[in-house]
């Protein structure tokens, strides 16, 4: 069972896929600016994984 299922109906609208990617990415930047590199890496990894699964790896995108 994947952590994020790109074929789930919830992720059908593109704005939800992008929001799922950008929210942890933005939070990673916030954590880095406030001096918490560990949390920044954690949220950056979550955003990167979401980008990989939802944007790059989406089958039948469109």
C-alpha positions, 0 to 999 in steps of 0.5 A, spaced: 500 500 500 503 506 497 503 512 502 500 516 497 495 513 492 495 518 486 489 514 483 485 516 489 479 520 486 481 525 491 487 527 487 483 528 481 483 535 481 490 538 479 490 544 485 489 538 490 495 535 487 499 541 487 497 543 494 499 537 497 506 538 494 507 545 496 504 545 503 510 541 506 515 545 501 513 551 504 513 549 511 520 546 510 522 553 507 519 556 514 522 551 518 529 553 515 528 560 515 527 559 523 533 555 524 530 548 524 534 544 519 531 537 522 524 539 521 526 543 514 529 536 512 523 532 514 518 537 511 522 537 504 522 530 504 515 529 504 514 535 499 519 531 495 516 525 495 509 528 494 512 531 488 515 525 485 508 521 486 503 526 484 506 530 479 512 526 476 509 519 477 502 520 475 499 515 470 494 518 465 495 525 467 491 531 464 
